[in-house]
């Protein structure tokens, strides 16, 4: 009789030691990312999230894939979901700080960078990034404060010169802006933002040839920035070259018909050429996109005023004046001259 010896089968590991299925899908997704199979990775991550929706790392990986695919909006959504489940997540703060700048959400970028500075107070590069977020958000005083703090902490970078110039530009101090941007340009010539801001500053100061030279350099580095064409148009307007200006305005609109500056400046040009109907259409489009385009309300008021729509003009003028921080004698005088019949 043959004896059969059976090898005992080890018992299964306790439930606590087994890896949940969601993590198996997550690990497969990471392998797919490494092999550049991004769509497959997204499908696997969707499955992992459906099984365990509260795990922040799944959303972080998802955000990385969307970044690799060039979809910044969906990347932002994924990273924000990661923060919902894990608020203290410096890697995600870094990702979001960069992406918020890319998609124009500058206030949110400032918030992320402030968190990073609190977590990594010795990383002075974040101070420069925070200053830039304030500049793009139209807060030059805050930007200058951060740059001063950066310097006091021993920070040293030519990028500070660029940011200093851009901050003074936003503040309206074009002479100082030109000084800093010239200094930066002598050290770094291949930065289109520095050349763009230098060009605009020079135009504002009446330095037309220096201004157009800087704008042309910026254009060579980034021909897809519609705002450069707007300022080139303003250069041609100052030289009374109306046709050349018109072509620049039109090209900017073709590049980006949602950009508020492009819509506003095209409207002002069209108004100056007597095309009220098209100007009004573009202004309405601008405020539909951004209802805080206060200058848009000014010109809508002027259009209504010239048409004799006094009540509508009054509404536009008052909305404009209540939201600006300077006097506008033209609008104030127009408002006084409106023939509004007040109820008895």
Secondary structure, DSSP 8 states (H G I E B T S, - for coil): --------------GGGS--HHHHHHHHHHHHHHTT-HHHHHHHHHHHHHH-TT-HHHHHHHHHHHHHTT-HHHHHHHHHHHHHH-S--HHHHHHHHHHHHHHT-HHHHHHHHHHHHHH-TT-THHHHHHHHHHHHTT-HHHHHHHHHHHHHTT---HHHHHHHHHHHHHHT-HHHHHHHHHHHHHH----HHHHHHHHHHHHHTT-HHHHHHHHHHHHHH-TT-HHHHHHHHHHHHHTT-HHHHHHHHHHHHHH-TT-HHHHHHHHHHHHHTT-HHHHHHHHHHHHHH-TT-HHHHHHHHHHHHHHT-HHHHHHHHHHHHTT-SS--HHHHHHHHH-------
